Amino acid sequence: MIAACVSVAVLSVYSMVALAAPGAKVASGELSISGQVTVNGQKVISGGTLFSGSTIVTAANSSAIVSLSKLGRVELAPNSSLILNFTDENVTGMLDKGVANISTLAGVSVNITTKDGAVVVDGSQATSFTVSTKHGNTLVSTEAGLAELRAGGAAKQIAAGENATAGTPNPQTDDDDDDLSGGALAVLLAASAGAIIAIILAANNDDEFQFAGNPVVVSPAR
């Protein structure tokens, strides 16, 4: 009995060591912020890493950019909340509120859900699109590539320069200053223009997806 118990204890220790070994790769990204941003309810601190499964929330007049190395990047506008998941080949998430822009390389599939439906990218080409829930419904605009909005049993493909909506808008949710079709969209598209160019270059050169600047990164609360 004693020998059996010792064997089980030793096996358990070796199992924990194996799981914690440096070779066990965990999906992670880097977060660059402006203003007040939290991850899993904790204020952003410098020097950490953003892990898959994190909830990112931006306050008013604040924004966040998540760099996902060879996958692409995700941008959050002010007053947004997103649960972000990612692996080596796909990006998924749930946009609870606000506006998000997702830019990915060819070979990376995407699925971003809202209360109204899901925005899907099959990964056949580099794609950049914006999802907004500002007015109670879901508005999707594609800047590059091809996205698909699935809602209510129907699916609509959205090519570059096109947009589509799902759900019923609620004009009382936000004022006109936050309208995606106005100034907010112009600012977000200008910010993502560099990402689109970088996606095309990276797709042609097969280089790692990199972004300039000095990002501030965080570790989510466990």
Secondary structure, 3 states (H helix, E strand, C coil): CHHHHHHHHHHHHHHHHHHCCCCCCCCEEEEEEECCEEECCEECCCCCCEECCEEEEECCCCEEEEECCCCEEEEECCCEEEEEEECCCEEEEEEEECEEEEEECCCCEEEEECCCCEEEECCCCCEEEEEECCCCCEEEEEEECEEEEEECCEEEEEECCCEEEECCCCCCCCCHHHCCCCHHHHHHHHHHHHHHHHHHHHHHHCCCCCCCCCCCCCCCCC
